[in-house]
Amino acid sequence: MLFRAATADPADLDRAVAHPADGPVPALNTEKIREELAGNRIRPEWVWTAEDEDGEILARALWWGRADSERPIALDCLQVGAGVADPAAVAAGLLDAGHAAFGRRPGYNISLPRGWRADPELAAAVAWRREAANRTGLTREIERLRYEWTPAAGTAEPTGRLVFREGTDEEVLDAFVRLSRDSLDLATQHELELMDAEQLAREDFEFYRDCPGERSWWRLAHLPDGRLAGLAVPSATPYHRNVGYLGVVPEQRGQGLIDEILAEITRFHAAAGAERITATTDTVNLPMAAAFDRAGYEVTEIRLVLEDPAR
């Protein structure tokens, strides 16, 4: 078995891109892969194949990053041919080879329809992917809801319960610190096991500043008397406007203020002409999911995220 990146010859990349994305797990088609390559979000060195002694492609892995990423951010697609006897073993070998080349283990995002566990064929396809990811060190699992807003859902008018304003970097960093306390977000909980709240705040700040959205979009949310209530970070992906980050400080939670902050982000994007706003939250974060539901966001898919717990 030969594991290699599609970098030796343009024909290698063409073969890898044209490899059929069959099977029940949704995957990028050839046209979409070409589009991502043109945008520098998928690169030849991030396209890996497993081949037999005759050069036949048995498996393919596609990693994704932003256009300016030095290394891939996430594994986007993983396919193994239907005739392979042990798909988990082949996939694990392919992932190990990629990880060794990257010097890190990017997480694996599997996009799935709601109710995917009730489909035996789809559940089986997820099972060998999960096994392969686990074998290669991606053992931490988070299931997330992907939401989407369109103009048909409308926007809520401001109620006056909160006042929004731009904040200095220091004020925003302080808000990130305060919002991480007792957060229901699983990624935040995990990161706080590896670092303190101040370091996490700096990393969150840098992450969202590097996203396609603008730093000038961010707003602090205050009560009318001036007390900090929360933070709204409208953001963007390479494809759509996005609800980047939002939250309410611990002492103000339980009063419905998350609805006010989400409404502000939605109004901001809608005023800019957004035809689609995407968002995600963990399936276990019931208050945040309920807020998206109330705001007219609809679940479009489930995202199963498999990550390296040491990240």
Summary of the structure (lengths in Angstrom):
residues: 311
radius of gyration: 20.9
end to end distance: 29.2
largest distance: 72.7
contacts: 945
relative contact order: 0.14
helix: 40%
strand: 26%
